[in-house]
Amino acid sequence: MKIYAYKGKDNLCGERIRLARAKNRITQSDLATRMQVAGVTIERDSISRIERGGTRIVTDYELKIFSKALGVSMEWLTDESGTL
């Protein structure tokens, strides 16, 4: 199955995840732990790849758990306006 990039990235939410994580002073490892406690198997290196936007797709269920773990909405995570 071929997955196509959007504006050169594999996800819309990577930059927003990084912004919310930094604002909340959460490390990538801590975020991975929060995700794992919520039932999503993900490692710190996967979060790094997601935040770079270039090499990791984010599934809908991961997006939902990211939003809960970071205290932001799913809509905000996919918004491209750049405001926090």
C-alpha positions, -999 to +999 in steps of 0.1 A: +000+000+000+014+034-010+010+062+015+014+097+001+028+127+019+009+159+024+030+190+019+061+169+023+051+154+056+036+121+067+014+137+094-002+170+102+001+168+140+038+163+146+046+200+151+016+205+173+025+175+194+060+190+199+046+224+208+021+210+234+047+186+248+072+215+252+046+238+268+037+211+293+074+203+299+070+167+290+099+147+276+094+124+246+100+095+270+074+107+294+049+111+266+056+076+253+050+063+288+016+082+290+006+067+257+016+032+268-004+035+300-034+045+278-029+013+258-009+026+228+024+008+222+048+036+211+084+043+219+103+075+223+120+072+189+086+070+172+075+102+189+107+119+177+099+107+141+063+119+145+074+154+157+097+157+127+067+149+105+087+131+079+089+094+087+059+083+109+022+082+101-001+089+131-032+067+133-066+080+144-065+061+177-030+075+184-042+110+177-070+105+202-046+094+229-020+121+221-048+147+226-057+133+260-021+129+271-013+164+261-046+181+272-054+195+238-081+187+213-077+164+183-088+194+161-060+216+175-034+188+168-043+188+131-048+226+127-021+242+105-025+278+117+005+276+140-010+291+171-009+274+205 
